[in-house]
Amino acid sequence: MRALPATVLAVCGLIASACGGTGSGGAAAGQAAPATTAAQASPPSSSSSSAKQSPPDAKPLDGKVIVIDPGHNGANYRHPAEINRKVNVLTQWKPCDTTGTSTNSGYSEAAFTWDVSRRMTKILEGRGATVKLTRTSNNGVGPCITERAAIGNKAKADAAISVHADGAAPSGHGFHVIMPKKINGPVDKVVGASSKLGVAVRDAYRKGTGLPYSTYIGKNALNYRSDLGGLNLSTVPKVFVECGNMRNATEAAKFQDPRFRQKIALALANGLQHYLEA
Ligand SMILES: [Zn+2]
């Protein structure tokens, strides 16, 4: 993978807040050119004829649209006014975005989520999906959580996922998945589907990374919330994954290892695929 601009990260810890913020990003980026569609019928030349073969290069996620939201953004901490502006997430007003957390050595959540999301994009595009990201780099600001949700909605995503890592007490460890609750709002109609997506992601993440269920939140790594704009405002099936606790030394070391991030990306891609194929 390309190197990430790691420069701004160290400062992040100074003002980092716990991850709880929503993420959903802005500028649509990284769109894969959908591989040219299937069979431009070859001339009816030879004898082999079967008309109902699937195209030779059919892929499991052909035709699926996935929106990946890498939580936070690398330059958020330098633009507090913009980031702290309050936005309406239906159940309350919240800051437009947050800085996210970091490991004790200064590896930021924003850099982590960006790297994992790009790895996921590559994997999912390889499986035929059209993938959209909610931000285009890790040196920008925002977008607001409202916009992050809107990107998934506008894309009519078959599934959307917001990638985060937590900043909890150092003794806590493990991952969890956050799903929306009914709030008498537009998200209500995708609460059931999001729950299925959440379980698929939970199972694939556990299997693929070996990380345990969170020891400090949720039940069996599942948590339901009505305070996250990225979920409340989604009209497509969507979950958040908190990949682990960046303040826990063991998990921090794993997150800083690119090979482990690849493992995470693969696990999350598998979870999405299992949901989409079900
Ligand atoms: Zn976060």
Residues whose N, C-alpha, C, O or C-beta is under 5 A from the ligand:
A	BS01	ZN	C19 G20 G21 G71 G100 H164 A165
